C-alpha cells in the first residue's frame, strides 16, 4: 500500500492541501492523510504550542505510516514544506517528497501582520470587507498569538539546513507571484541546497496557496506524474 502525508502551513488548515489530497484519492488507491497541526484547530490555541509540538506530531504520524505501508510520500505546503524536509532528513525510508510554496525564505511574519493591519485599516468599501481574502487576513491578524510567530521563525531556522541532506527525489512547486514566499529566492535555495534528484514546477502568475489556484489542476497532474514515476528513473535523471 502507498501512503501520502500532506502537511499544511503556519496558521493554516488542511483545506490548504485538501484539493490536492482529494485529487490523489480520486486518481489512485493510496491512503492520503492531511491532519491538522497542533494549535491549528483554532488560531488562539497556538498560544501554548511550540514548533517542537508540530515536529513531534508529524513525526508520530509518519512513524506509524512507515510501519503500516509499503511506500510513503510526503507533501508539504509553506511551513508544511519545512516539516516535510525535516521528516525526510530523519526518515530515509520516505521514497519521495513534494514541496509546495515552501517557506524557506518567507516574508517576515510580523511584516505580513503589519501589512494585513494596514489593509484592514484602509478597508472602507463593503466589497473589500466581504471579500474572502480580506476575511482571511482579518482572522489571522486578530487571532494569531504574537508568540507563535517566534515558533514559526524557530521552525524556519531549524529546517533550512536539512535540505542539504535530502537525497530522495523531490518535486518543487512555486507560484511566480507568491506574495508570502519570495519565489526566486525560495526556488534558488531549494534547487541549490538539495543534492538529490529534483523536478521544478513553476505556476506562472500564481500566488501562495497554489492548491487553491485556478491553475491547480496542472499542478495536481504534475505531482501525480512525479509520484508515480519509478524511483530508479528519477534517480537516473
C-alpha positions as CSV (number, residue, x, y, z in Angstrom):
1,X,0.0,0.0,0.0
2,X,1.2,3.5,-0.8
3,X,0.5,6.3,1.7
4,X,0.9,10.0,1.4
5,X,1.2,12.5,4.2
6,X,0.1,16.1,3.4
7,X,1.1,18.9,5.8
8,X,-0.5,22.3,5.7
9,X,1.1,25.7,6.6
10,X,1.5,28.0,9.5
11,X,-1.8,29.5,10.8
12,X,-3.5,27.4,8.0
13,X,-5.5,24.2,7.9
14,X,-5.8,21.0,5.9
15,X,-8.0,23.0,3.5
16,X,-4.8,24.4,2.0
17,X,-3.8,20.9,0.7
18,X,-7.3,19.3,0.5
19,X,-7.8,19.9,-3.2
20,X,-4.5,18.0,-4.0
21,X,-5.3,15.3,-1.4
22,X,-8.7,14.8,-2.9
23,X,-7.2,14.6,-6.4
24,X,-4.7,11.9,-5.3
25,X,-7.5,9.9,-3.7
26,X,-9.6,10.2,-6.8
27,X,-6.9,9.0,-9.2
28,X,-5.2,6.4,-7.0
29,X,-5.9,3.8,-4.3
30,X,-3.4,5.5,-2.0
31,X,-4.0,6.2,1.7
32,X,-3.8,10.0,1.7
33,X,-3.8,11.8,5.1
34,X,-4.0,15.5,5.7
35,X,-4.0,16.1,9.5
36,X,-4.4,19.4,11.5
37,X,-1.2,20.6,13.1
38,X,-1.3,21.2,16.9
39,X,-2.9,24.6,17.7
40,X,-4.4,25.0,14.3
41,X,-7.9,23.8,15.1
42,X,-8.4,27.4,16.3
43,X,-5.7,30.1,15.9
44,X,-5.9,31.2,19.6
45,X,-4.8,27.7,20.6
46,X,-1.4,28.4,19.0
47,X,-0.5,30.4,22.2
48,X,0.5,27.2,24.1
49,X,2.1,25.4,21.1
50,X,5.7,25.3,20.1
51,X,7.5,24.3,16.9
52,X,8.6,21.1,18.7
53,X,4.9,20.1,19.1
54,X,4.5,20.3,15.3
55,X,7.6,18.2,14.8
56,X,6.5,15.5,17.3
57,X,3.0,15.4,15.9
58,X,4.1,14.8,12.2
59,X,6.9,12.5,13.4
60,X,4.4,10.3,15.2
61,X,2.1,10.1,12.2
62,X,4.9,9.3,9.7
63,X,6.4,6.7,12.0
64,X,3.1,4.9,12.1
65,X,2.7,5.2,8.3
66,X,6.1,3.7,7.7
67,X,5.2,0.7,9.8
68,X,1.9,0.1,8.0
69,X,2.6,1.0,4.4
70,X,5.0,-0.2,1.7
71,X,5.8,3.2,0.3
72,X,5.3,6.6,1.9
73,X,5.5,10.0,0.3
74,X,5.4,13.4,2.0
75,X,3.8,16.6,0.6
76,X,4.3,19.9,2.5
77,X,2.8,23.3,1.8
78,X,4.5,26.5,3.1
79,X,5.7,25.7,6.7
80,X,4.5,22.2,6.0
81,X,7.3,22.0,3.4
82,X,9.8,22.7,6.3
83,X,8.3,19.9,8.3
84,X,8.4,17.7,5.3
85,X,12.1,18.4,4.8
86,X,12.8,17.7,8.5
87,X,11.0,14.4,8.2
88,X,12.7,13.3,5.0
89,X,16.1,14.1,6.6
90,X,15.4,11.9,9.6
91,X,13.5,9.1,7.8
92,X,15.4,7.9,4.8
93,X,12.6,5.3,4.3
94,X,10.5,8.0,2.8
95,X,10.5,7.5,-1.0
96,X,9.6,10.9,-2.4
97,X,8.8,14.4,-1.3
98,X,6.7,17.3,-2.8
99,X,7.4,20.9,-1.6
100,X,4.7,23.5,-2.3
101,X,5.4,27.2,-1.8
102,X,7.9,26.1,0.9
103,X,8.6,28.9,3.4
104,X,12.4,28.7,3.4
105,X,12.6,32.4,2.6
106,X,9.2,33.5,3.8
107,X,8.4,37.2,4.3
108,X,8.9,38.1,7.9
109,X,5.6,37.1,9.6
110,X,5.5,40.4,11.7
111,X,5.6,42.3,8.4
112,X,2.8,40.2,7.0
113,X,0.8,41.0,10.1
114,X,1.6,44.7,9.7
115,X,0.6,44.6,6.0
116,X,-2.6,42.9,7.0
117,X,-3.4,45.6,9.6
118,X,-2.9,48.3,7.0
119,X,-5.3,46.5,4.6
120,X,-7.9,46.3,7.4
121,X,-7.4,50.0,8.4
122,X,-7.9,51.1,4.8
123,X,-10.8,48.8,4.1
124,X,-13.7,51.2,3.8
125,X,-15.7,49.6,0.9
126,X,-18.2,46.9,1.7
127,X,-16.9,44.9,-1.3
128,X,-13.5,44.6,0.2
129,X,-14.8,43.8,3.7
130,X,-16.8,41.0,2.3
131,X,-14.0,39.5,0.2
132,X,-12.6,36.1,1.2
133,X,-9.0,37.4,1.1
134,X,-9.9,40.3,3.4
135,X,-11.6,37.9,5.9
136,X,-8.6,35.6,5.8
137,X,-6.2,38.4,6.7
138,X,-8.5,39.8,9.3
139,X,-8.9,36.4,11.0
140,X,-5.1,35.9,11.1
141,X,-4.4,39.4,12.4
142,X,-6.9,39.2,15.2
143,X,-6.5,35.6,16.3
144,X,-2.8,34.7,15.8
145,X,-0.9,35.0,19.1
146,X,2.3,37.0,18.7
147,X,4.3,34.4,20.5
148,X,3.5,31.8,17.8
149,X,5.4,33.9,15.2
150,X,8.6,33.2,17.2
151,X,7.8,29.5,16.9
152,X,7.4,29.8,13.2
153,X,10.8,31.6,12.9
154,X,12.4,28.8,15.0
155,X,10.9,26.2,12.7
156,X,12.4,28.0,9.7
157,X,15.8,28.2,11.4
158,X,15.8,24.5,12.3
159,X,14.6,23.2,9.0
160,X,16.6,25.2,6.4
161,X,19.8,23.3,7.0
162,X,18.2,19.9,6.5
163,X,17.7,20.4,2.8
164,X,21.4,19.9,2.2
165,X,20.9,16.3,3.3
166,X,17.9,15.4,1.1
167,X,18.8,12.6,-1.2
168,X,15.3,11.3,-2.2
169,X,13.5,12.6,-5.4
170,X,11.9,15.9,-4.7
171,X,9.3,17.9,-6.6
172,X,9.5,21.7,-6.0
173,X,6.4,23.8,-6.9
174,X,6.1,27.5,-6.6
175,X,3.8,30.3,-7.8
176,X,5.7,33.1,-9.5
177,X,3.5,35.8,-8.0
178,X,3.7,34.5,-4.4
179,X,3.4,37.5,-2.0
180,X,4.3,35.4,1.1
181,X,7.3,33.3,-0.1
182,X,9.7,35.2,-2.4
183,X,9.5,32.8,-5.4
184,X,13.0,33.3,-6.9
185,X,14.9,33.2,-3.6
186,X,12.9,30.1,-2.4
187,X,13.4,28.2,-5.6
188,X,17.0,29.0,-5.9
189,X,17.7,27.9,-2.3
190,X,15.9,24.6,-2.7
191,X,17.5,23.8,-6.1
192,X,21.0,24.6,-4.9
193,X,20.6,23.0,-1.5
194,X,19.0,19.7,-2.2
195,X,21.6,17.2,-3.6
196,X,19.2,14.6,-4.7
197,X,17.2,14.4,-7.9
198,X,14.7,17.3,-8.3
199,X,11.9,18.5,-10.5
200,X,10.9,22.1,-10.7
201,X,7.3,23.3,-11.5
202,X,6.5,27.0,-11.7
203,X,2.9,28.2,-11.9
204,X,3.2,31.5,-13.7
205,X,1.2,34.2,-12.1
206,X,0.0,32.1,-9.3
207,X,0.2,33.2,-5.6
208,X,0.9,31.4,-2.4
209,X,-1.9,28.9,-1.8
210,X,-1.3,27.1,-5.1
211,X,-3.5,24.1,-4.3
212,X,-6.5,26.5,-4.5
213,X,-5.2,28.4,-7.5
214,X,-7.2,28.5,-10.8
215,X,-4.3,26.6,-12.4
216,X,-4.2,24.0,-9.7
217,X,-5.2,21.1,-12.0
218,X,-1.9,21.5,-13.9
219,X,-0.1,21.2,-10.6
220,X,-2.0,18.2,-9.4
221,X,-1.4,16.3,-12.7
222,X,2.3,17.1,-12.5
223,X,2.5,16.0,-8.8
224,X,0.8,12.7,-9.6
225,X,3.0,12.0,-12.6
226,X,6.1,12.6,-10.4
227,X,4.9,10.4,-7.6
228,X,4.0,7.6,-9.9
229,X,7.4,7.6,-11.6
230,X,9.8,4.8,-10.8
231,X,12.4,5.9,-8.3
232,X,15.2,4.5,-10.4
233,X,14.1,6.6,-13.3
234,X,14.0,9.7,-11.1
235,X,17.4,9.0,-9.7
236,X,18.8,8.4,-13.2
237,X,17.6,11.8,-14.2
